[in-house]
Amino acid sequence: MIPKIPLGEWVELLVDWIAINLGFLLDGISSILEWILDLVSTILGVVPSLALILILAVLAYFLSKKVLLSVGVALGLFLIDNMGLWDLAMETLSLVLVAAGVAVIIGIPLGIAAS
């Protein structure tokens, strides 16, 4: 029989060490990201759904120069609003925007350093 590698225990020890020794840093980062997420979510929640649908449809047209795409964006967002899922969709969009921003902030310096 092949002996099992105690990978789960090692990862648990690593996570515990990080929580104990770097908890203050992770708490600070978490607070900052939570504040940014609340800000983006509030901004998306304040804008009326029809206005945001129009803005995103126009943005889709200017980025792609395709009328069919912008019509599809508008129809899809109208459907989301009509189904009563607008608030949940805006929460999801907030998470995606913040995550993409964090990825860019981390990725650009790493890419520059790697080249």
A tleap script that builds the chain and sets N, CA, C and O, in Angstrom:
source leaprc.protein.ff14SB
mol = sequence {
  NMET ILE PRO LYS ILE PRO LEU GLY GLU TRP
  VAL GLU LEU LEU VAL ASP TRP ILE ALA ILE
  ASN LEU GLY PHE LEU LEU ASP GLY ILE SER
  SER ILE LEU GLU TRP ILE LEU ASP LEU VAL
  SER THR ILE LEU GLY VAL VAL PRO SER LEU
  ALA LEU ILE LEU ILE LEU ALA VAL LEU ALA
  TYR PHE LEU SER LYS LYS VAL LEU LEU SER
  VAL GLY VAL ALA LEU GLY LEU PHE LEU ILE
  ASP ASN MET GLY LEU TRP ASP LEU ALA MET
  GLU THR LEU SER LEU VAL LEU VAL ALA ALA
  GLY VAL ALA VAL ILE ILE GLY ILE PRO LEU
  GLY ILE ALA ALA CSER
}
set mol.1.N position { 0.839 -1.176 0.000 }
set mol.1.CA position { 0.000 0.000 0.000 }
set mol.1.C position { 0.894 1.254 0.000 }
set mol.1.O position { 1.929 1.298 0.665 }
set mol.2.N position { 0.473 2.243 -0.745 }
set mol.2.CA position { 1.228 3.492 -0.847 }
set mol.2.C position { 0.893 4.368 0.358 }
set mol.2.O position { -0.279 4.578 0.672 }
set mol.3.N position { 1.929 4.878 1.034 }
set mol.3.CA position { 1.640 5.747 2.186 }
set mol.3.C position { 1.021 7.070 1.724 }
set mol.3.O position { 1.376 7.603 0.673 }
set mol.4.N position { 0.109 7.575 2.512 }
set mol.4.CA position { -0.567 8.830 2.176 }
set mol.4.C position { 0.290 10.009 2.619 }
set mol.4.O position { 0.904 9.996 3.686 }
set mol.5.N position { 0.308 11.011 1.777 }
set mol.5.CA position { 1.013 12.253 2.103 }
set mol.5.C position { 0.056 13.108 2.925 }
set mol.5.O position { -1.073 13.349 2.497 }
set mol.6.N position { 0.485 13.568 4.091 }
set mol.6.CA position { -0.422 14.351 4.957 }
set mol.6.C position { -0.559 15.802 4.495 }
set mol.6.O position { -0.310 16.735 5.258 }
set mol.7.N position { -0.953 15.974 3.246 }
set mol.7.CA position { -1.055 17.314 2.666 }
set mol.7.C position { -2.067 18.174 3.410 }
set mol.7.O position { -1.827 19.359 3.639 }
set mol.8.N position { -3.190 17.588 3.785 }
set mol.8.CA position { -4.219 18.349 4.502 }
set mol.8.C position { -3.705 18.912 5.815 }
set mol.8.O position { -4.010 20.052 6.164 }
set mol.9.N position { -2.935 18.132 6.536 }
set mol.9.CA position { -2.366 18.604 7.805 }
set mol.9.C position { -1.369 19.725 7.567 }
set mol.9.O position { -1.342 20.704 8.313 }
set mol.10.N position { -0.539 19.585 6.521 }
set mol.10.CA position { 0.446 20.620 6.226 }
set mol.10.C position { -0.236 21.938 5.868 }
set mol.10.O position { 0.167 23.004 6.332 }
set mol.11.N position { -1.262 21.852 5.048 }
set mol.11.CA position { -1.988 23.067 4.656 }
set mol.11.C position { -2.667 23.685 5.873 }
set mol.11.O position { -2.671 24.907 6.023 }
set mol.12.N position { -3.231 22.868 6.730 }
set mol.12.CA position { -3.870 23.377 7.944 }
set mol.12.C position { -2.858 24.089 8.839 }
set mol.12.O position { -3.162 25.142 9.398 }
set mol.13.N position { -1.663 23.523 8.978 }
set mol.13.CA position { -0.609 24.173 9.765 }
set mol.13.C position { -0.203 25.508 9.139 }
set mol.13.O position { 0.000 26.492 9.849 }
set mol.14.N position { -0.085 25.539 7.806 }
set mol.14.CA position { 0.277 26.774 7.117 }
set mol.14.C position { -0.791 27.846 7.307 }
set mol.14.O position { -0.471 29.001 7.588 }
set mol.15.N position { -2.042 27.472 7.157 }
set mol.15.CA position { -3.136 28.431 7.329 }
set mol.15.C position { -3.174 28.946 8.763 }
set mol.15.O position { -3.376 30.140 8.986 }
set mol.16.N position { -2.983 28.066 9.731 }
set mol.16.CA position { -2.948 28.493 11.134 }
set mol.16.C position { -1.795 29.455 11.384 }
set mol.16.O position { -1.961 30.454 12.083 }
set mol.17.N position { -0.616 29.159 10.813 }
set mol.17.CA position { 0.546 30.039 10.989 }
set mol.17.C position { 0.275 31.416 10.383 }
set mol.17.O position { 0.585 32.441 10.989 }
set mol.18.N position { -0.305 31.428 9.187 }
set mol.18.CA position { -0.621 32.703 8.531 }
set mol.18.C position { -1.624 33.490 9.367 }
set mol.18.O position { -1.466 34.698 9.542 }
set mol.19.N position { -2.646 32.828 9.880 }
set mol.19.CA position { -3.665 33.513 10.686 }
set mol.19.C position { -3.062 34.095 11.958 }
set mol.19.O position { -3.429 35.195 12.371 }
set mol.20.N position { -2.149 33.374 12.576 }
set mol.20.CA position { -1.542 33.850 13.827 }
set mol.20.C position { -0.543 34.968 13.566 }
set mol.20.O position { -0.567 35.986 14.257 }
set mol.21.N position { 0.332 34.798 12.585 }
set mol.21.CA position { 1.438 35.730 12.384 }
set mol.21.C position { 1.130 36.883 11.439 }
set mol.21.O position { 1.761 37.936 11.534 }
set mol.22.N position { 0.189 36.713 10.544 }
set mol.22.CA position { -0.128 37.766 9.578 }
set mol.22.C position { -1.576 38.221 9.674 }
set mol.22.O position { -2.077 38.889 8.770 }
set mol.23.N position { -2.247 37.870 10.755 }
set mol.23.CA position { -3.653 38.219 10.918 }
set mol.23.C position { -3.911 39.709 10.852 }
set mol.23.O position { -4.902 40.144 10.264 }
set mol.24.N position { -3.027 40.501 11.453 }
set mol.24.CA position { -3.198 41.959 11.446 }
set mol.24.C position { -3.158 42.510 10.030 }
set mol.24.O position { -3.929 43.408 9.689 }
set mol.25.N position { -2.263 41.977 9.202 }
set mol.25.CA position { -2.142 42.431 7.817 }
set mol.25.C position { -3.373 42.023 7.006 }
set mol.25.O position { -3.916 42.818 6.240 }
set mol.26.N position { -3.799 40.785 7.185 }
set mol.26.CA position { -4.973 40.305 6.458 }
set mol.26.C position { -6.239 41.034 6.892 }
set mol.26.O position { -7.123 41.279 6.071 }
set mol.27.N position { -6.337 41.385 8.178 }
set mol.27.CA position { -7.488 42.165 8.652 }
set mol.27.C position { -7.513 43.545 8.006 }
set mol.27.O position { -8.577 44.036 7.628 }
set mol.28.N position { -6.347 44.171 7.880 }
set mol.28.CA position { -6.271 45.481 7.233 }
set mol.28.C position { -6.657 45.420 5.769 }
set mol.28.O position { -7.422 46.254 5.284 }
set mol.29.N position { -6.127 44.432 5.069 }
set mol.29.CA position { -6.464 44.258 3.655 }
set mol.29.C position { -7.953 43.983 3.500 }
set mol.29.O position { -8.599 44.524 2.602 }
set mol.30.N position { -8.494 43.146 4.371 }
set mol.30.CA position { -9.921 42.823 4.328 }
set mol.30.C position { -10.776 44.064 4.554 }
set mol.30.O position { -11.792 44.251 3.885 }
set mol.31.N position { -10.368 44.908 5.495 }
set mol.31.CA position { -11.128 46.136 5.770 }
set mol.31.C position { -11.133 47.071 4.566 }
set mol.31.O position { -12.164 47.648 4.222 }
set mol.32.N position { -9.978 47.215 3.932 }
set mol.32.CA position { -9.878 48.090 2.758 }
set mol.32.C position { -10.747 47.560 1.617 }
set mol.32.O position { -11.496 48.316 0.997 }
set mol.33.N position { -10.641 46.261 1.345 }
set mol.33.CA position { -11.434 45.674 0.260 }
set mol.33.C position { -12.925 45.741 0.556 }
set mol.33.O position { -13.733 45.956 -0.347 }
set mol.34.N position { -13.286 45.559 1.812 }
set mol.34.CA position { -14.699 45.647 2.197 }
set mol.34.C position { -15.222 47.067 1.992 }
set mol.34.O position { -16.353 47.253 1.542 }
set mol.35.N position { -14.405 48.068 2.320 }
set mol.35.CA position { -14.807 49.465 2.133 }
set mol.35.C position { -14.997 49.763 0.643 }
set mol.35.O position { -15.978 50.398 0.255 }
set mol.36.N position { -14.055 49.304 -0.192 }
set mol.36.CA position { -14.160 49.526 -1.635 }
set mol.36.C position { -15.391 48.816 -2.195 }
set mol.36.O position { -16.117 49.374 -3.018 }
set mol.37.N position { -15.618 47.592 -1.749 }
set mol.37.CA position { -16.779 46.829 -2.212 }
set mol.37.C position { -18.082 47.512 -1.816 }
set mol.37.O position { -19.017 47.569 -2.615 }
set mol.38.N position { -18.155 48.025 -0.602 }
set mol.38.CA position { -19.351 48.752 -0.166 }
set mol.38.C position { -19.564 50.009 -1.003 }
set mol.38.O position { -20.698 50.339 -1.352 }
set mol.39.N position { -18.477 50.710 -1.327 }
set mol.39.CA position { -18.570 51.923 -2.142 }
set mol.39.C position { -19.107 51.605 -3.539 }
set mol.39.O position { -20.032 52.262 -4.018 }
set mol.40.N position { -18.527 50.601 -4.186 }
set mol.40.CA position { -18.970 50.228 -5.533 }
set mol.40.C position { -20.419 49.749 -5.505 }
set mol.40.O position { -21.216 50.104 -6.374 }
set mol.41.N position { -20.749 48.949 -4.511 }
set mol.41.CA position { -22.116 48.441 -4.382 }
set mol.41.C position { -23.112 49.576 -4.158 }
set mol.41.O position { -24.209 49.560 -4.715 }
set mol.42.N position { -22.733 50.554 -3.348 }
set mol.42.CA position { -23.599 51.705 -3.099 }
set mol.42.C position { -23.803 52.521 -4.371 }
set mol.42.O position { -24.919 52.941 -4.673 }
set mol.43.N position { -22.724 52.742 -5.113 }
set mol.43.CA position { -22.826 53.510 -6.357 }
set mol.43.C position { -23.753 52.799 -7.343 }
set mol.43.O position { -24.612 53.432 -7.957 }
set mol.44.N position { -23.579 51.483 -7.493 }
set mol.44.CA position { -24.443 50.739 -8.416 }
set mol.44.C position { -25.877 50.664 -7.908 }
set mol.44.O position { -26.810 50.564 -8.705 }
set mol.45.N position { -26.062 50.711 -6.595 }
set mol.45.CA position { -27.406 50.650 -6.030 }
set mol.45.C position { -28.157 51.959 -6.117 }
set mol.45.O position { -29.388 51.970 -6.129 }
set mol.46.N position { -27.426 53.073 -6.180 }
set mol.46.CA position { -28.057 54.396 -6.219 }
set mol.46.C position { -28.558 54.724 -7.625 }
set mol.46.O position { -29.597 55.364 -7.786 }
set mol.47.N position { -27.821 54.286 -8.632 }
set mol.47.CA position { -28.194 54.589 -10.015 }
set mol.47.C position { -29.458 53.792 -10.371 }
set mol.47.O position { -29.506 52.581 -10.155 }
set mol.48.N position { -30.481 54.467 -10.916 }
set mol.48.CA position { -31.695 53.743 -11.326 }
set mol.48.C position { -31.375 52.679 -12.379 }
set mol.48.O position { -30.484 52.855 -13.209 }
set mol.49.N position { -32.109 51.593 -12.328 }
set mol.49.CA position { -31.806 50.464 -13.210 }
set mol.49.C position { -31.894 50.843 -14.689 }
set mol.49.O position { -31.047 50.426 -15.479 }
set mol.50.N position { -32.886 51.614 -15.069 }
set mol.50.CA position { -33.016 51.984 -16.485 }
set mol.50.C position { -31.848 52.841 -16.953 }
set mol.50.O position { -31.384 52.699 -18.084 }
set mol.51.N position { -31.374 53.725 -16.089 }
set mol.51.CA position { -30.228 54.554 -16.453 }
set mol.51.C position { -28.978 53.696 -16.617 }
set mol.51.O position { -28.209 53.891 -17.558 }
set mol.52.N position { -28.775 52.755 -15.713 }
set mol.52.CA position { -27.596 51.896 -15.798 }
set mol.52.C position { -27.675 50.968 -17.011 }
set mol.52.O position { -26.658 50.680 -17.641 }
set mol.53.N position { -28.874 50.505 -17.336 }
set mol.53.CA position { -29.047 49.682 -18.536 }
set mol.53.C position { -28.656 50.483 -19.772 }
set mol.53.O position { -27.951 49.977 -20.644 }
set mol.54.N position { -29.107 51.717 -19.848 }
set mol.54.CA position { -28.767 52.574 -20.985 }
set mol.54.C position { -27.264 52.831 -21.046 }
set mol.54.O position { -26.661 52.745 -22.115 }
set mol.55.N position { -26.662 53.144 -19.906 }
set mol.55.CA position { -25.217 53.410 -19.857 }
set mol.55.C position { -24.430 52.187 -20.322 }
set mol.55.O position { -23.512 52.312 -21.132 }
set mol.56.N position { -24.781 51.009 -19.817 }
set mol.56.CA position { -24.043 49.798 -20.175 }
set mol.56.C position { -24.265 49.400 -21.626 }
set mol.56.O position { -23.349 48.889 -22.271 }
set mol.57.N position { -25.466 49.626 -22.153 }
set mol.57.CA position { -25.724 49.323 -23.564 }
set mol.57.C position { -24.918 50.254 -24.469 }
set mol.57.O position { -24.348 49.812 -25.466 }
set mol.58.N position { -24.872 51.527 -24.125 }
set mol.58.CA position { -24.080 52.485 -24.910 }
set mol.58.C position { -22.596 52.153 -24.804 }
set mol.58.O position { -21.872 52.217 -25.797 }
set mol.59.N position { -22.144 51.800 -23.613 }
set mol.59.CA position { -20.748 51.410 -23.419 }
set mol.59.C position { -20.417 50.170 -24.253 }
set mol.59.O position { -19.346 50.099 -24.856 }
set mol.60.N position { -21.322 49.202 -24.289 }
set mol.60.CA position { -21.110 47.997 -25.097 }
set mol.60.C position { -21.001 48.355 -26.575 }
set mol.60.O position { -20.194 47.772 -27.299 }
set mol.61.N position { -21.813 49.315 -27.026 }
set mol.61.CA position { -21.739 49.722 -28.429 }
set mol.61.C position { -20.411 50.408 -28.737 }
set mol.61.O position { -19.773 50.100 -29.743 }
set mol.62.N position { -19.991 51.337 -27.875 }
set mol.62.CA position { -18.762 52.076 -28.154 }
set mol.62.C position { -17.519 51.191 -28.053 }
set mol.62.O position { -16.524 51.446 -28.732 }
set mol.63.N position { -17.566 50.167 -27.223 }
set mol.63.CA position { -16.418 49.274 -27.109 }
set mol.63.C position { -16.360 48.252 -28.233 }
set mol.63.O position { -15.276 47.812 -28.617 }
set mol.64.N position { -17.530 47.868 -28.771 }
set mol.64.CA position { -17.544 46.817 -29.794 }
set mol.64.C position { -17.942 47.313 -31.179 }
set mol.64.O position { -17.631 46.665 -32.178 }
set mol.65.N position { -18.613 48.436 -31.252 }
set mol.65.CA position { -19.162 48.973 -32.508 }
set mol.65.C position { -20.159 48.006 -33.146 }
set mol.65.O position { -20.319 47.985 -34.366 }
set mol.66.N position { -20.833 47.201 -32.305 }
set mol.66.CA position { -21.825 46.247 -32.796 }
set mol.66.C position { -23.171 46.552 -32.152 }
set mol.66.O position { -23.325 46.487 -30.932 }
set mol.67.N position { -24.139 46.886 -32.997 }
set mol.67.CA position { -25.468 47.235 -32.506 }
set mol.67.C position { -26.138 46.027 -31.862 }
set mol.67.O position { -26.787 46.153 -30.824 }
set mol.68.N position { -25.981 44.860 -32.475 }
set mol.68.CA position { -26.626 43.661 -31.949 }
set mol.68.C position { -26.139 43.333 -30.529 }
set mol.68.O position { -26.925 42.895 -29.689 }
set mol.69.N position { -24.869 43.543 -30.270 }
set mol.69.CA position { -24.343 43.294 -28.931 }
set mol.69.C position { -24.961 44.252 -27.920 }
set mol.69.O position { -25.359 43.834 -26.833 }
set mol.70.N position { -25.044 45.527 -28.270 }
set mol.70.CA position { -25.610 46.494 -27.326 }
set mol.70.C position { -27.100 46.237 -27.098 }
set mol.70.O position { -27.596 46.435 -25.988 }
set mol.71.N position { -27.812 45.802 -28.123 }
set mol.71.CA position { -29.224 45.441 -27.951 }
set mol.71.C position { -29.340 44.218 -27.047 }
set mol.71.O position { -30.224 44.157 -26.193 }
set mol.72.N position { -28.454 43.252 -27.232 }
set mol.72.CA position { -28.449 42.066 -26.378 }
set mol.72.C position { -28.151 42.400 -24.927 }
set mol.72.O position { -28.763 41.842 -24.016 }
set mol.73.N position { -27.210 43.313 -24.713 }
set mol.73.CA position { -26.895 43.758 -23.350 }
set mol.73.C position { -28.125 44.409 -22.725 }
set mol.73.O position { -28.486 44.110 -21.587 }
set mol.74.N position { -28.762 45.299 -23.478 }
set mol.74.CA position { -29.941 45.990 -22.951 }
set mol.74.C position { -31.071 45.006 -22.650 }
set mol.74.O position { -31.694 45.084 -21.592 }
set mol.75.N position { -31.336 44.089 -23.567 }
set mol.75.CA position { -32.413 43.117 -23.348 }
set mol.75.C position { -32.108 42.198 -22.167 }
set mol.75.O position { -32.993 41.897 -21.366 }
set mol.76.N position { -30.866 41.756 -22.062 }
set mol.76.CA position { -30.491 40.901 -20.944 }
set mol.76.C position { -30.639 41.606 -19.604 }
set mol.76.O position { -31.123 41.020 -18.636 }
set mol.77.N position { -30.220 42.862 -19.554 }
set mol.77.CA position { -30.342 43.624 -18.309 }
set mol.77.C position { -31.799 43.951 -17.994 }
set mol.77.O position { -32.195 43.954 -16.828 }
set mol.78.N position { -32.603 44.226 -19.029 }
set mol.78.CA position { -34.043 44.420 -18.801 }
set mol.78.C position { -34.663 43.155 -18.213 }
set mol.78.O position { -35.496 43.229 -17.309 }
set mol.79.N position { -34.260 42.005 -18.724 }
set mol.79.CA position { -34.777 40.737 -18.223 }
set mol.79.C position { -34.387 40.531 -16.756 }
set mol.79.O position { -35.211 40.113 -15.943 }
set mol.80.N position { -33.141 40.825 -16.428 }
set mol.80.CA position { -32.694 40.708 -15.031 }
set mol.80.C position { -33.525 41.616 -14.134 }
set mol.80.O position { -33.957 41.206 -13.057 }
set mol.81.N position { -33.748 42.850 -14.579 }
set mol.81.CA position { -34.540 43.797 -13.792 }
set mol.81.C position { -35.985 43.326 -13.677 }
set mol.81.O position { -36.583 43.409 -12.604 }
set mol.82.N position { -36.545 42.833 -14.774 }
set mol.82.CA position { -37.935 42.389 -14.792 }
set mol.82.C position { -38.163 41.178 -13.891 }
set mol.82.O position { -39.254 41.012 -13.345 }
set mol.83.N position { -37.153 40.336 -13.730 }
set mol.83.CA position { -37.275 39.143 -12.894 }
set mol.83.C position { -37.043 39.447 -11.413 }
set mol.83.O position { -37.135 38.557 -10.569 }
set mol.84.N position { -36.742 40.705 -11.108 }
set mol.84.CA position { -36.526 41.091 -9.719 }
set mol.84.C position { -35.158 40.714 -9.183 }
set mol.84.O position { -34.965 40.612 -7.971 }
set mol.85.N position { -34.214 40.507 -10.080 }
set mol.85.CA position { -32.876 40.096 -9.676 }
set mol.85.C position { -31.846 41.216 -9.800 }
set mol.85.O position { -30.641 40.967 -9.761 }
set mol.86.N position { -32.322 42.437 -9.948 }
set mol.86.CA position { -31.410 43.551 -10.196 }
set mol.86.C position { -30.438 43.763 -9.040 }
set mol.86.O position { -29.239 43.925 -9.268 }
set mol.87.N position { -30.932 43.765 -7.810 }
set mol.87.CA position { -30.059 44.008 -6.657 }
set mol.87.C position { -28.990 42.925 -6.535 }
set mol.87.O position { -27.827 43.228 -6.271 }
set mol.88.N position { -29.377 41.672 -6.725 }
set mol.88.CA position { -28.399 40.582 -6.667 }
set mol.88.C position { -27.380 40.695 -7.801 }
set mol.88.O position { -26.195 40.426 -7.604 }
set mol.89.N position { -27.840 41.089 -8.975 }
set mol.89.CA position { -26.928 41.251 -10.106 }
set mol.89.C position { -25.937 42.381 -9.850 }
set mol.89.O position { -24.769 42.275 -10.224 }
set mol.90.N position { -26.390 43.461 -9.217 }
set mol.90.CA position { -25.486 44.568 -8.923 }
set mol.90.C position { -24.478 44.191 -7.834 }
set mol.90.O position { -23.337 44.652 -7.862 }
set mol.91.N position { -24.890 43.360 -6.880 }
set mol.91.CA position { -23.934 42.854 -5.886 }
set mol.91.C position { -22.868 42.001 -6.563 }
set mol.91.O position { -21.681 42.116 -6.256 }
set mol.92.N position { -23.296 41.147 -7.484 }
set mol.92.CA position { -22.355 40.304 -8.215 }
set mol.92.C position { -21.426 41.149 -9.068 }
set mol.92.O position { -20.223 40.892 -9.117 }
set mol.93.N position { -21.973 42.160 -9.744 }
set mol.93.CA position { -21.152 43.046 -10.557 }
set mol.93.C position { -20.145 43.791 -9.695 }
set mol.93.O position { -19.007 43.993 -10.117 }
set mol.94.N position { -20.541 44.202 -8.497 }
set mol.94.CA position { -19.618 44.865 -7.575 }
set mol.94.C position { -18.451 43.954 -7.233 }
set mol.94.O position { -17.297 44.381 -7.253 }
set mol.95.N position { -18.750 42.695 -6.917 }
set mol.95.CA position { -17.693 41.732 -6.596 }
set mol.95.C position { -16.750 41.530 -7.777 }
set mol.95.O position { -15.533 41.473 -7.604 }
set mol.96.N position { -17.313 41.422 -8.971 }
set mol.96.CA position { -16.495 41.205 -10.163 }
set mol.96.C position { -15.603 42.415 -10.432 }
set mol.96.O position { -14.424 42.252 -10.743 }
set mol.97.N position { -16.148 43.620 -10.317 }
set mol.97.CA position { -15.356 44.825 -10.571 }
set mol.97.C position { -14.217 44.970 -9.573 }
set mol.97.O position { -13.093 45.294 -9.955 }
set mol.98.N position { -14.500 44.733 -8.297 }
set mol.98.CA position { -13.452 44.847 -7.277 }
set mol.98.C position { -12.405 43.760 -7.482 }
set mol.98.O position { -11.209 44.033 -7.380 }
set mol.99.N position { -12.829 42.540 -7.769 }
set mol.99.CA position { -11.879 41.448 -7.989 }
set mol.99.C position { -11.004 41.717 -9.213 }
set mol.99.O position { -9.805 41.440 -9.191 }
set mol.100.N position { -11.593 42.250 -10.267 }
set mol.100.CA position { -10.815 42.577 -11.460 }
set mol.100.C position { -9.814 43.685 -11.159 }
set mol.100.O position { -8.676 43.642 -11.626 }
set mol.101.N position { -10.234 44.674 -10.382 }
set mol.101.CA position { -9.314 45.740 -9.995 }
set mol.101.C position { -8.145 45.222 -9.178 }
set mol.101.O position { -7.002 45.622 -9.400 }
set mol.102.N position { -8.422 44.338 -8.237 }
set mol.102.CA position { -7.352 43.747 -7.423 }
set mol.102.C position { -6.415 42.931 -8.308 }
set mol.102.O position { -5.197 42.991 -8.141 }
set mol.103.N position { -6.973 42.172 -9.246 }
set mol.103.CA position { -6.145 41.362 -10.143 }
set mol.103.C position { -5.230 42.238 -10.989 }
set mol.103.O position { -4.073 41.885 -11.216 }
set mol.104.N position { -5.732 43.369 -11.454 }
set mol.104.CA position { -4.913 44.287 -12.246 }
set mol.104.C position { -3.827 44.912 -11.376 }
set mol.104.O position { -2.676 45.021 -11.798 }
set mol.105.N position { -4.191 45.323 -10.164 }
set mol.105.CA position { -3.224 45.951 -9.262 }
set mol.105.C position { -2.097 44.980 -8.907 }
set mol.105.O position { -0.940 45.385 -8.794 }
set mol.106.N position { -2.429 43.713 -8.734 }
set mol.106.CA position { -1.407 42.717 -8.421 }
set mol.106.C position { -0.683 42.260 -9.689 }
set mol.106.O position { 0.535 42.080 -9.677 }
set mol.107.N position { -1.417 42.076 -10.765 }
set mol.107.CA position { -0.858 41.488 -11.973 }
set mol.107.C position { 0.096 42.378 -12.744 }
set mol.107.O position { 1.094 41.887 -13.271 }
set mol.108.N position { -0.176 43.665 -12.827 }
set mol.108.CA position { 0.698 44.551 -13.599 }
set mol.108.C position { 2.098 44.621 -12.992 }
set mol.108.O position { 3.073 44.433 -13.720 }
set mol.109.N position { 2.241 44.882 -11.692 }
set mol.109.CA position { 3.605 44.885 -11.139 }
set mol.109.C position { 4.307 43.525 -11.257 }
set mol.109.O position { 5.511 43.468 -11.505 }
set mol.110.N position { 3.557 42.437 -11.081 }
set mol.110.CA position { 4.170 41.115 -11.232 }
set mol.110.C position { 4.617 40.880 -12.672 }
set mol.110.O position { 5.684 40.313 -12.908 }
set mol.111.N position { 3.813 41.308 -13.621 }
set mol.111.CA position { 4.186 41.163 -15.021 }
set mol.111.C position { 5.403 41.991 -15.382 }
set mol.111.O position { 6.267 41.541 -16.134 }
set mol.112.N position { 5.472 43.197 -14.849 }
set mol.112.CA position { 6.637 44.046 -15.100 }
set mol.112.C position { 7.876 43.439 -14.455 }
set mol.112.O position { 8.949 43.421 -15.058 }
set mol.113.N position { 7.727 42.942 -13.231 }
set mol.113.CA position { 8.864 42.339 -12.532 }
set mol.113.C position { 9.336 41.067 -13.225 }
set mol.113.O position { 10.525 40.751 -13.193 }
set mol.114.N position { 8.424 40.341 -13.846 }
set mol.114.CA position { 8.789 39.088 -14.496 }
set mol.114.C position { 9.475 39.300 -15.841 }
set mol.114.O position { 10.141 38.396 -16.345 }
set mol.115.N position { 9.320 40.472 -16.419 }
set mol.115.CA position { 9.908 40.689 -17.749 }
set mol.115.C position { 11.316 41.222 -17.690 }
set mol.115.O position { 11.933 41.452 -18.729 }
savepdb mol mol.pdb
quit
